[in-house]
Each structure stands twice: as structure tokens, then as C-alpha cells.
Amino acid sequence: MSSYGNDFNYDFQVSVRPEDAAARKVYYNYEMGDFQVDEMPGLSVFTRNAAGDIFHTYSAYARGLDILIGAYNFLDLVPKGRDEAELPWTMAWVRRHDDYEDDHKAGSGCAC
């Protein structure tokens, strides 16, 4: 189900309204923190009972969503891991197959 066109993302603190961003502090992941971007990752799970009542059963934010990013599971097994200490933001290393510079293939030992 999409949250497009409604306040769901604001209600669950994963989207930031401009007036909140101007304050430079926002509520995200169950705490107040520095404003970084106007959309942040989050996942919520709901269930509906036979009477039609809806219950919020689970929410996860930030690192709590790592299990859903399959690449992390593999990177956590290798010596350098996610190598995030050298990068400006989490997942900065992610590239689509056509996002690398042309010289990436040269010298990489890849016959792609």
C-alpha cells in the first residue's frame, strides 16, 4: 500500500515537514536528532482483526532495516565489511550496474 498523497509518513516520523526541518531537530527512530534529509527509511507492520480493527504491531527505522538490504548480509561477511567509515553517508557505495565510470572495468580483472 502506498503512502502517496496522505500523512502516513509524517505520522510515523519518516518524512519531515519544511517547518520541522527549519528547526534543525526532528523526531526519528524514537529520539530527537539533527535534521539530515526530508525522507528517511522506515517500515511499519499492521494487522486487522475480524472486527475490522487495525493494530500497529511493529516499526523499524535506520539500522533496524539492514536485514532487508541483501547486500549488507554479504558485506558483513567480508574483511572490509560495509567500509562505511570512509564514506560520507550510509550506502554511498551502492551503484547500479551502469553507474560506474568507464575505467571501472579496465584493470579490474572483470571481463564484463
C-alpha positions as CSV (number, residue, x, y, z in Angstrom):
1,M,0.0,0.0,0.0
2,S,1.3,3.5,-0.9
3,S,1.6,6.4,1.4
4,Y,1.5,8.8,-1.5
5,G,-1.0,11.7,-1.0
6,N,-1.6,11.2,2.7
7,D,0.1,12.0,6.0
8,F,1.2,8.5,6.9
9,N,4.9,9.1,6.5
10,Y,4.6,12.2,8.7
11,D,2.6,10.3,11.3
12,F,5.3,7.7,11.6
13,Q,8.2,10.3,11.5
14,V,9.9,9.2,8.3
15,S,9.0,12.4,6.4
16,V,9.9,15.8,7.6
17,R,7.7,18.9,7.0
18,P,9.6,22.1,6.0
19,E,8.7,23.9,9.2
20,D,10.1,21.0,11.2
21,A,13.3,20.9,9.1
22,A,13.8,24.6,9.7
23,A,14.2,23.8,13.4
24,R,17.2,21.6,12.5
25,K,16.0,18.9,15.0
26,V,13.5,16.2,14.2
27,Y,12.0,13.2,15.9
28,Y,13.1,10.0,14.2
29,N,13.9,6.5,15.4
30,Y,12.3,7.2,18.8
31,E,14.6,10.2,19.6
32,M,15.3,13.8,18.7
33,G,18.2,14.2,16.3
34,D,19.8,16.5,13.7
35,F,17.9,17.1,10.5
36,Q,19.6,15.3,7.6
37,V,17.1,14.7,4.8
38,D,13.4,15.2,4.4
39,E,12.7,11.4,3.7
40,M,14.2,8.7,6.0
41,P,13.8,4.9,6.0
42,G,11.2,3.3,8.0
43,L,9.0,0.2,8.0
44,S,5.7,-0.3,9.8
45,V,3.6,-3.5,10.1
46,F,-0.1,-3.6,10.8
47,T,-2.8,-6.3,11.2
48,R,-6.6,-6.2,11.0
49,N,-8.8,-8.4,13.2
50,A,-12.1,-10.0,12.3
51,A,-14.0,-6.9,13.6
52,G,-12.0,-4.7,11.2
53,D,-9.9,-3.0,13.9
54,I,-6.4,-2.2,12.8
55,F,-3.4,-2.6,15.1
56,H,0.2,-1.3,14.6
57,T,2.3,-4.3,15.5
58,Y,5.9,-3.3,14.6
59,S,8.1,-0.4,13.4
60,A,11.8,-0.3,12.5
61,Y,14.0,2.6,11.4
62,A,17.6,3.2,10.3
63,R,19.8,0.2,11.1
64,G,16.8,-1.8,12.1
65,L,16.1,-2.2,8.4
66,D,19.5,-3.6,7.5
67,I,18.2,-7.1,7.2
68,L,16.1,-6.0,4.2
69,I,19.1,-4.9,2.3
70,G,20.5,-8.2,0.9
71,A,23.9,-6.7,0.0
72,Y,24.6,-5.9,3.7
73,N,24.3,-9.6,4.6
74,F,27.1,-10.4,2.2
75,L,29.3,-7.3,3.0
76,D,29.1,-8.2,6.7
77,L,30.9,-11.4,5.9
78,V,34.0,-9.9,4.2
79,P,37.1,-8.4,5.8
80,K,36.3,-4.7,5.0
81,G,32.6,-5.1,5.7
82,R,30.5,-2.2,4.6
83,D,33.5,0.1,4.6
84,E,31.3,2.9,5.8
85,A,34.0,4.7,7.8
86,E,35.5,6.2,4.7
87,L,32.2,7.2,3.1
88,P,30.1,10.4,3.6
89,W,26.8,8.6,4.2
90,T,25.5,5.1,4.7
91,M,25.2,3.1,1.4
92,A,27.2,5.6,-0.6
93,W,29.0,2.6,-2.1
94,V,25.8,1.3,-3.8
95,R,26.0,1.6,-7.6
96,R,23.7,0.3,-10.3
97,H,25.4,-1.8,-13.0
98,D,25.6,1.3,-15.3
99,D,26.7,3.9,-12.7
100,Y,30.4,3.1,-12.7
101,E,32.9,5.2,-14.7
102,D,34.2,3.6,-17.9
103,D,37.6,2.9,-16.4
104,H,36.0,0.7,-13.7
105,K,36.2,-2.3,-16.0
106,A,39.7,-1.6,-17.1
107,G,42.2,-3.1,-14.7
108,S,39.6,-4.7,-12.5
109,G,40.1,-8.2,-13.9
110,C,36.5,-8.2,-14.9
111,A,35.6,-9.5,-18.3
112,C,32.2,-7.9,-18.1
